[in-house]
Amino acid sequence: MAMVSIQVWCRITLASVDGTVFASWVLEGQGSPDLGTVEDLARLKLLMGRIGGSITLTELSPSLRGLLDLTGIGVEMEGQAERGEEALGVQRSEEEMHPGDPPA
């Protein structure tokens, strides 16, 4: 029986309207993340948007970042990212925009 190791996919931080962080945890699982993981993150983003809060993903694994890019959810770079810090969102910097992309 093959052992599948636990992989860290990202760190999730939730903040309130005023920017106060009220939750932070590491998202991890066996192997690589899948579309179910992306769906869960998208639902969490929608929920946080409804209450005016924000969700930030940091320390993204290459496989999760690839899935987010593939599904079009996108990852917003917050200025010059420090230590790979990125925020989940639909806004993209001008460097990430491609012809035919909808406006952010």
PyMOL commands that set and color helices and strands:
alter all, ss='L'
color gray80, all
select helices_A, chain A and resi 35-50+62-71+94-96
alter helices_A, ss='H'
color red, helices_A
select strands_A, chain A and resi 6-15+21-30+54-58+75-77+86-88
alter strands_A, ss='S'
color yellow, strands_A
deselect
rebuild
show_as cartoon
